[in-house]
Amino acid sequence: MRDLIARILAYILTFVLPGRGRHAADPAPSPVPVSPWSRPWSSPTKEEAQALFRKQAEVTMRLGVIRERRTAAVLATLGVDYPYSYPGDHFETAAYAAAGVSA
């Protein structure tokens, strides 16, 4: 019984007391995150702003085309002729003019 108690006590003490011998060096401390408030606000350059606006304009144009197509489709289901045209279409704008509808 004494042997069992001694072994259990030794096992517990291995976790409580520091070990002997060579130890590995402490790991390097983790870098402290840099606060965004530590430096002044940096705005985009002229070229970056132009690229952003060009990209937004392209997206807006595509959405405008989609909206016009959907409007034409909804009006077609209601029996209303919508003068939908796009660059390179095979319909002549003169056909719209002859019908008295502005394209």
C-alpha positions as a printed NumPy array, in Angstrom:
array([[  0.   ,   0.   ,   0.   ],
       [  2.883,   2.348,   0.827],
       [  4.352,   1.684,  -2.578],
       [  1.075,   2.578,  -4.293],
       [  0.76 ,   5.827,  -2.334],
       [  4.383,   6.723,  -3.111],
       [  3.832,   6.142,  -6.826],
       [  0.656,   8.23 ,  -6.903],
       [  2.404,  11.028,  -4.991],
       [  5.383,  10.912,  -7.377],
       [  3.031,  11.012, -10.353],
       [  1.204,  14.07 ,  -8.987],
       [  4.456,  15.853,  -8.144],
       [  5.728,  15.447, -11.712],
       [  3.004,  17.84 , -12.816],
       [  3.366,  20.274,  -9.896],
       [  7.143,  20.636,  -9.556],
       [  9.371,  21.89 , -12.368],
       [ 11.424,  19.277, -14.107],
       [ 15.21 ,  18.952, -13.849],
       [ 17.743,  19.05 , -16.622],
       [ 17.864,  21.039, -19.837],
       [ 14.765,  22.916, -20.815],
       [ 13.82 ,  24.294, -24.17 ],
       [ 13.965,  28.052, -24.501],
       [ 10.733,  29.909, -23.992],
       [  8.922,  30.477, -27.262],
       [  9.162,  33.945, -28.704],
       [  6.336,  36.197, -27.562],
       [  3.554,  36.597, -30.075],
       [  3.674,  39.891, -31.954],
       [  1.44 ,  42.601, -30.633],
       [ -1.192,  43.58 , -33.217],
       [ -0.697,  47.038, -34.629],
       [ -3.541,  49.39 , -33.857],
       [ -5.085,  51.031, -36.932],
       [ -5.214,  54.255, -34.94 ],
       [ -1.426,  54.378, -34.598],
       [ -0.938,  55.781, -38.105],
       [ -2.834,  58.438, -40.039],
       [ -5.647,  57.593, -42.416],
       [ -4.399,  56.812, -45.896],
       [ -6.806,  57.516, -48.705],
       [ -6.72 ,  55.779, -52.09 ],
       [ -4.631,  57.294, -54.826],
       [ -6.164,  58.945, -57.865],
       [ -5.517,  55.865, -59.998],
       [ -7.094,  53.539, -57.428],
       [-10.189,  55.755, -57.206],
       [-10.52 ,  55.875, -61.002],
       [-10.247,  52.088, -61.24 ],
       [-12.883,  51.689, -58.531],
       [-15.304,  54.063, -60.273],
       [-14.758,  52.395, -63.663],
       [-15.487,  49.001, -62.163],
       [-18.626,  50.34 , -60.459],
       [-19.782,  51.946, -63.723],
       [-19.438,  48.635, -65.574],
       [-21.486,  46.833, -62.933],
       [-24.13 ,  49.564, -63.001],
       [-24.378,  49.389, -66.802],
       [-24.854,  45.606, -66.682],
       [-27.551,  45.958, -64.04 ],
       [-29.297,  48.613, -66.141],
       [-29.39 ,  46.252, -69.116],
       [-30.757,  43.443, -66.943],
       [-33.42 ,  45.758, -65.505],
       [-34.467,  46.858, -68.994],
       [-34.711,  43.242, -70.186],
       [-36.85 ,  42.308, -67.197],
       [-39.109,  45.3  , -67.776],
       [-39.535,  44.286, -71.423],
       [-40.328,  40.697, -70.38 ],
       [-42.937,  41.762, -67.809],
       [-44.614,  44.158, -70.233],
       [-44.6  ,  41.461, -72.929],
       [-46.527,  39.134, -70.615],
       [-49.079,  41.933, -70.193],
       [-49.335,  42.385, -73.965],
       [-47.577,  45.768, -74.041],
       [-44.96 ,  46.343, -76.736],
       [-41.844,  47.776, -75.115],
       [-39.281,  49.374, -77.449],
       [-36.333,  47.358, -76.212],
       [-33.161,  47.777, -78.224],
       [-29.493,  47.229, -77.633],
       [-26.322,  47.949, -79.575],
       [-25.927,  45.483, -82.429],
       [-29.52 ,  44.27 , -82.429],
       [-30.969,  43.021, -85.724],
       [-34.059,  45.21 , -85.445],
       [-34.011,  48.564, -87.091],
       [-34.83 ,  51.611, -85.048],
       [-36.735,  52.8  , -88.101],
       [-39.325,  50.101, -87.367],
       [-39.923,  51.715, -84.002],
       [-40.151,  55.131, -85.609],
       [-42.714,  53.843, -88.109],
       [-44.795,  52.477, -85.268],
       [-44.659,  55.863, -83.558],
       [-42.672,  54.592, -80.603],
       [-39.425,  56.265, -79.597],
       [-36.519,  53.884, -79.062]])
